[in-house]
Amino acid sequence: MMIALIAGLATGAIYALIAIGYNITLTSSGVLNFAFANTLVFGGFVALTATAAGLPLPLTLLISAVVCAVVSALVERGAIRFMPAGSHAELITTLGAATVLTALTAIIWGSDPQRLVLFEQQPFELLGFRVSPIDLILIALPIVFGVAMHLLLNHTRFGLNSRAQAFDREATTLRGVNVRWLSLSAFAIAGIFAGLVGPLVLVSTSASPYLALSLALKGFVVLALGGLGSQVGAIIAGFIIGLIESMVALFVGPFFGDYAVFIVFVLVLLFRSRGLFGNKNLRLV
Protein backbone atom coordinates (compact mmCIF):
# COMPACT_ATOMS: atom_id res chain seq x y z
CA MET A 1 0.00 0.00 0.00
CA MET A 2 2.79 2.42 0.96
CA ILE A 3 4.69 1.57 -2.21
CA ALA A 4 1.57 2.26 -4.30
CA LEU A 5 1.11 5.62 -2.55
CA ILE A 6 4.69 6.70 -3.27
CA ALA A 7 4.44 5.48 -6.87
CA GLY A 8 1.17 7.38 -7.29
CA LEU A 9 2.66 10.59 -5.91
CA ALA A 10 5.72 10.24 -8.16
CA THR A 11 3.55 9.65 -11.23
CA GLY A 12 1.30 12.55 -10.28
CA ALA A 13 4.37 14.74 -9.84
CA ILE A 14 5.31 14.10 -13.48
CA TYR A 15 1.83 15.15 -14.60
CA ALA A 16 2.06 18.23 -12.37
CA LEU A 17 5.37 19.20 -13.97
CA ILE A 18 3.76 19.09 -17.42
CA ALA A 19 0.87 21.25 -16.18
CA ILE A 20 3.31 23.75 -14.65
CA GLY A 21 5.06 23.94 -18.01
CA TYR A 22 1.73 24.63 -19.71
CA ASN A 23 0.99 27.33 -17.16
CA ILE A 24 4.26 29.16 -17.80
CA THR A 25 3.33 30.10 -21.37
CA LEU A 26 -0.41 30.25 -20.70
CA THR A 27 -0.02 32.75 -17.86
CA SER A 28 2.71 34.84 -19.46
CA SER A 29 1.70 34.89 -23.13
CA GLY A 30 -1.84 33.51 -23.23
CA VAL A 31 -0.72 30.51 -25.29
CA LEU A 32 -1.28 26.86 -24.40
CA ASN A 33 1.84 25.20 -25.83
CA PHE A 34 0.96 21.59 -26.62
CA ALA A 35 4.57 20.98 -27.70
CA PHE A 36 5.86 21.38 -24.12
CA ALA A 37 5.78 17.66 -23.29
CA ASN A 38 7.63 16.89 -26.52
CA THR A 39 10.27 19.48 -25.64
CA LEU A 40 10.65 17.84 -22.23
CA VAL A 41 11.13 14.39 -23.78
CA PHE A 42 13.57 15.85 -26.33
CA GLY A 43 15.59 17.23 -23.42
CA GLY A 44 15.66 13.79 -21.85
CA PHE A 45 17.15 12.34 -25.01
CA VAL A 46 19.73 15.13 -25.15
CA ALA A 47 20.70 14.11 -21.62
CA LEU A 48 20.91 10.50 -22.81
CA THR A 49 23.52 11.51 -25.37
CA ALA A 50 25.39 13.67 -22.86
CA THR A 51 25.62 10.89 -20.27
CA ALA A 52 26.75 8.44 -22.97
CA ALA A 53 29.60 10.87 -23.67
CA GLY A 54 30.58 10.70 -19.99
CA LEU A 55 29.57 14.24 -19.03
CA PRO A 56 28.81 14.95 -15.34
CA LEU A 57 25.21 15.47 -14.19
CA PRO A 58 25.35 19.29 -13.75
CA LEU A 59 26.77 19.77 -17.26
CA THR A 60 24.26 17.28 -18.68
CA LEU A 61 21.33 19.23 -17.19
CA LEU A 62 22.82 22.53 -18.37
CA ILE A 63 23.16 21.29 -21.95
CA SER A 64 19.63 19.88 -21.87
CA ALA A 65 18.25 23.18 -20.55
CA VAL A 66 20.03 25.26 -23.21
CA VAL A 67 18.96 22.96 -26.06
CA CYS A 68 15.34 22.91 -24.86
CA ALA A 69 15.32 26.70 -24.47
CA VAL A 70 16.38 27.01 -28.12
CA VAL A 71 13.82 24.41 -29.24
CA SER A 72 11.03 26.13 -27.32
CA ALA A 73 12.03 29.52 -28.71
CA LEU A 74 11.90 28.05 -32.22
CA VAL A 75 8.40 26.75 -31.49
CA GLU A 76 7.37 30.28 -30.51
CA ARG A 77 8.95 31.73 -33.64
CA GLY A 78 7.55 29.15 -36.03
CA ALA A 79 4.19 28.20 -34.50
CA ILE A 80 3.09 31.30 -32.58
CA ARG A 81 4.71 34.51 -33.78
CA PHE A 82 2.78 34.94 -37.02
CA MET A 83 -0.60 33.67 -35.84
CA PRO A 84 -3.45 36.24 -35.65
CA ALA A 85 -4.08 37.39 -32.08
CA GLY A 86 -7.14 35.82 -30.49
CA SER A 87 -7.58 33.22 -33.22
CA HIS A 88 -6.53 30.26 -31.02
CA ALA A 89 -4.67 28.97 -34.08
CA GLU A 90 -1.77 28.15 -31.75
CA LEU A 91 -3.73 25.12 -30.53
CA ILE A 92 -3.24 23.63 -33.99
CA THR A 93 0.23 24.98 -34.73
CA THR A 94 1.72 23.79 -31.43
CA LEU A 95 0.20 20.36 -32.04
CA GLY A 96 1.98 20.43 -35.38
CA ALA A 97 5.21 21.41 -33.64
CA ALA A 98 4.70 18.53 -31.20
CA THR A 99 4.36 16.09 -34.10
CA VAL A 100 7.55 17.44 -35.69
CA LEU A 101 9.46 17.11 -32.41
CA THR A 102 8.29 13.52 -31.93
CA ALA A 103 9.39 12.63 -35.45
CA LEU A 104 12.72 14.42 -35.02
CA THR A 105 13.37 12.61 -31.73
CA ALA A 106 12.62 9.25 -33.36
CA ILE A 107 14.88 10.04 -36.33
CA ILE A 108 17.84 11.06 -34.17
CA TRP A 109 17.61 8.49 -31.38
CA GLY A 110 15.40 5.77 -32.84
CA SER A 111 11.91 4.72 -31.86
CA ASP A 112 12.87 1.93 -29.44
CA PRO A 113 12.60 2.69 -25.70
CA GLN A 114 15.95 3.36 -24.04
CA ARG A 115 17.07 3.59 -20.44
CA LEU A 116 18.46 6.84 -19.06
CA VAL A 117 20.72 6.58 -16.01
CA LEU A 118 21.88 9.87 -14.51
CA PHE A 119 23.05 8.63 -11.12
CA GLU A 120 23.11 5.59 -8.88
CA GLN A 121 19.67 4.75 -7.53
CA GLN A 122 20.23 2.71 -4.42
CA PRO A 123 16.83 2.13 -2.71
CA PHE A 124 16.65 2.95 0.99
CA GLU A 125 14.31 2.21 3.88
CA LEU A 126 11.44 4.62 4.59
CA LEU A 127 8.84 3.66 7.19
CA GLY A 128 9.78 0.04 6.67
CA PHE A 129 9.51 0.16 2.87
CA ARG A 130 12.23 0.32 0.22
CA VAL A 131 11.95 3.57 -1.72
CA SER A 132 13.77 4.72 -4.86
CA PRO A 133 15.52 8.12 -4.60
CA ILE A 134 14.14 9.25 -7.98
CA ASP A 135 10.58 8.91 -6.66
CA LEU A 136 11.27 11.32 -3.80
CA ILE A 137 13.10 13.70 -6.14
CA LEU A 138 10.13 13.71 -8.52
CA ILE A 139 7.67 14.35 -5.68
CA ALA A 140 9.71 17.38 -4.58
CA LEU A 141 10.24 18.84 -8.07
CA PRO A 142 6.74 20.27 -8.75
CA ILE A 143 6.68 21.90 -5.32
CA VAL A 144 10.09 23.55 -5.83
CA PHE A 145 9.48 24.64 -9.42
CA GLY A 146 5.84 25.53 -8.79
CA VAL A 147 6.86 27.97 -6.05
CA ALA A 148 9.70 29.34 -8.21
CA MET A 149 7.42 29.94 -11.19
CA HIS A 150 4.73 31.49 -8.98
CA LEU A 151 7.28 33.97 -7.62
CA LEU A 152 8.65 34.71 -11.10
CA LEU A 153 5.25 35.35 -12.67
CA ASN A 154 3.68 37.23 -9.76
CA HIS A 155 6.51 39.13 -8.07
CA THR A 156 8.87 40.31 -10.82
CA ARG A 157 8.54 43.04 -13.45
CA PHE A 158 8.94 40.45 -16.19
CA GLY A 159 6.16 38.33 -14.71
CA LEU A 160 3.76 41.22 -14.21
CA ASN A 161 4.36 42.52 -17.75
CA SER A 162 3.90 39.01 -19.11
CA ARG A 163 0.62 38.53 -17.28
CA ALA A 164 -0.54 41.93 -18.52
CA GLN A 165 0.17 41.07 -22.15
CA ALA A 166 -1.59 37.72 -21.76
CA PHE A 167 -4.66 39.62 -20.53
CA ASP A 168 -4.54 42.51 -23.03
CA ARG A 169 -1.73 42.44 -25.59
CA GLU A 170 -2.68 45.72 -27.27
CA ALA A 171 -2.86 47.71 -24.03
CA THR A 172 0.48 46.30 -22.91
CA THR A 173 2.04 47.30 -26.23
CA LEU A 174 0.71 50.84 -25.82
CA ARG A 175 2.54 51.04 -22.48
CA GLY A 176 5.81 50.59 -24.37
CA VAL A 177 6.36 46.95 -23.45
CA ASN A 178 7.98 44.72 -26.07
CA VAL A 179 5.37 41.95 -26.09
CA ARG A 180 7.19 39.91 -28.73
CA TRP A 181 10.26 39.71 -26.52
CA LEU A 182 8.06 38.76 -23.56
CA SER A 183 6.44 35.93 -25.50
CA LEU A 184 9.79 34.63 -26.74
CA SER A 185 11.25 34.83 -23.22
CA ALA A 186 8.28 32.95 -21.74
CA PHE A 187 8.78 30.11 -24.19
CA ALA A 188 12.53 30.07 -23.53
CA ILE A 189 11.91 29.88 -19.76
CA ALA A 190 9.46 27.02 -20.31
CA GLY A 191 12.17 25.34 -22.40
CA ILE A 192 14.75 25.73 -19.64
CA PHE A 193 12.26 24.21 -17.21
CA ALA A 194 11.63 21.30 -19.63
CA GLY A 195 15.36 20.75 -20.06
CA LEU A 196 15.97 20.58 -16.32
CA VAL A 197 13.13 18.23 -15.39
CA GLY A 198 12.94 16.18 -18.60
CA PRO A 199 16.00 14.03 -17.88
CA LEU A 200 14.77 13.32 -14.35
CA VAL A 201 11.33 12.34 -15.66
CA LEU A 202 12.85 9.95 -18.18
CA VAL A 203 15.01 8.36 -15.48
CA SER A 204 11.82 7.05 -13.87
CA THR A 205 10.34 5.78 -17.14
CA SER A 206 11.59 4.30 -20.37
CA ALA A 207 12.94 6.96 -22.72
CA SER A 208 10.67 6.74 -25.76
CA PRO A 209 9.92 9.47 -28.33
CA TYR A 210 6.23 8.57 -28.07
CA LEU A 211 6.06 9.05 -24.30
CA ALA A 212 5.26 12.72 -24.91
CA LEU A 213 1.73 11.99 -26.15
CA SER A 214 0.69 10.35 -22.89
CA LEU A 215 2.41 13.03 -20.79
CA ALA A 216 0.80 15.84 -22.79
CA LEU A 217 -2.68 14.37 -22.38
CA LYS A 218 -2.38 13.71 -18.64
CA GLY A 219 -0.72 17.08 -18.13
CA PHE A 220 -3.66 18.78 -19.84
CA VAL A 221 -6.10 16.90 -17.60
CA VAL A 222 -4.17 18.10 -14.54
CA LEU A 223 -4.06 21.66 -15.91
CA ALA A 224 -7.83 21.70 -16.39
CA LEU A 225 -8.56 20.12 -13.00
CA GLY A 226 -6.18 22.37 -11.10
CA GLY A 227 -7.37 25.49 -12.89
CA LEU A 228 -5.84 27.44 -15.75
CA GLY A 229 -2.97 29.59 -14.52
CA SER A 230 -2.79 28.09 -11.02
CA GLN A 231 0.54 26.52 -10.07
CA VAL A 232 -0.87 25.39 -6.72
CA GLY A 233 -3.79 23.80 -8.55
CA ALA A 234 -1.40 22.02 -10.93
CA ILE A 235 0.56 20.52 -8.04
CA ILE A 236 -2.48 19.37 -6.05
CA ALA A 237 -4.36 18.07 -9.10
CA GLY A 238 -1.25 16.23 -10.27
CA PHE A 239 -0.90 14.39 -6.99
CA ILE A 240 -4.64 13.61 -6.95
CA ILE A 241 -4.56 12.16 -10.47
CA GLY A 242 -1.44 10.13 -9.72
CA LEU A 243 -2.98 8.67 -6.57
CA ILE A 244 -6.24 7.84 -8.34
CA GLU A 245 -4.32 6.01 -11.07
CA SER A 246 -2.21 4.12 -8.57
CA MET A 247 -5.03 3.14 -6.22
CA VAL A 248 -7.37 2.03 -9.00
CA ALA A 249 -4.56 0.00 -10.56
CA LEU A 250 -3.87 -1.62 -7.18
CA PHE A 251 -7.44 -2.46 -6.16
CA VAL A 252 -9.24 -2.82 -9.50
CA GLY A 253 -6.69 -3.48 -12.21
CA PRO A 254 -3.89 -1.74 -14.12
CA PHE A 255 -6.07 -1.12 -17.18
CA PHE A 256 -8.73 0.84 -15.29
CA GLY A 257 -6.55 3.69 -14.04
CA ASP A 258 -7.01 5.86 -17.14
CA TYR A 259 -10.77 5.32 -17.12
CA ALA A 260 -10.99 6.48 -13.51
CA VAL A 261 -8.89 9.56 -14.24
CA PHE A 262 -11.07 10.73 -17.11
CA ILE A 263 -14.29 10.01 -15.19
CA VAL A 264 -13.04 12.26 -12.37
CA PHE A 265 -11.95 14.82 -14.98
CA VAL A 266 -15.41 15.00 -16.54
CA LEU A 267 -17.20 15.11 -13.18
CA VAL A 268 -15.08 17.97 -11.85
CA LEU A 269 -15.51 20.05 -15.00
CA LEU A 270 -19.27 19.43 -15.00
CA PHE A 271 -19.64 21.03 -11.59
CA ARG A 272 -16.66 23.44 -11.61
CA SER A 273 -15.69 24.34 -15.16
CA ARG A 274 -12.78 26.56 -14.14
CA GLY A 275 -11.12 23.76 -12.17
CA LEU A 276 -10.29 23.50 -8.49
CA PHE A 277 -8.21 26.68 -8.18
CA GLY A 278 -8.75 28.41 -11.52
CA ASN A 279 -9.30 32.10 -12.05
CA LYS A 280 -13.01 32.79 -12.48
CA ASN A 281 -12.13 34.75 -15.63
CA LEU A 282 -10.42 31.73 -17.19
CA ARG A 283 -12.46 28.74 -18.22
CA LEU A 284 -11.80 25.62 -20.26
CA VAL A 285 -13.80 25.74 -23.49
C-alpha positions, 0 to 999 in steps of 0.5 A: 500500500505504501509503495503504491502511494509513493508510486502514485505521488511520483507519477502525479508529480510528473503530470504536475510538472507538465501542467506547470510547463503549460501554465508558464506560457499560458499565464505569461503569453496567453498561449497553451503550448501543446509541444511542451511535453515533446520538448521535455522528452527531447531534453531527456534524449539530449541528456541520454547523449550527454551521459553516454559521452561521460559528461557529469550530471550538472553539465548534462542538465545545463546542456539539456536546458540550453537545447530545450530553451532554443527548441522552445524559442523556435516553437514560438517563432515558427508556430506562434509569432505569425498567428493572428491574435485571439484566433486560437490557431496556436492550438493547432500549430503547437500540435503540429510542432509537437508532431515534428518534435516527436518525429525528429526525436525518433529520427535522431535516437530511434523509436525503441525505448531506451534507459536513461541513467543519470546517477546511482539509484540505491533504494533505501528504507522509509517507514519500513519500505524500500523507496527509490531516490528518484521517486522522492526527487520527482515528488519534490520537483513540482513543489520547488518549481511551482513555487519558483514559477509562482514567484517569477510570474507574480513578483517580478517586473517580467512576470507582471508585464507578461501577465498583462500582455496575456490579458490585453496584448494591445494595451500592454504594447501601448505602455511601451512593453515589447510583447514579442520579446516577452512571449519569446522569453516565456517560451525560452523559460518554459524550455529551460524548465523542460530541459531541467526536469525532462532528464529526471522524468525519463530516469523514472520511465523508459525513454521513448519518443512517443512518451510525450503523447501520454504526458501531454494528455495527462498534463492537460487533464491536470491543468484543467482540473487544477485550474488554468494559470494556477501553479498550486492547482497544478501541483495538487491536481497532479498528486490527486490524479497520480494517486487515483491512477495508482489506487485504481490499478492496485485495487481494480486493475492496471487497465482501469486507471485511465478510465478512472482519471477521465471520469473524475476529470469529466465530473469535476468540470461538470460542476466546476468548469474553471477547475479547483483553483482556476481564475473565475475569468479563465475557463476551459472551453 
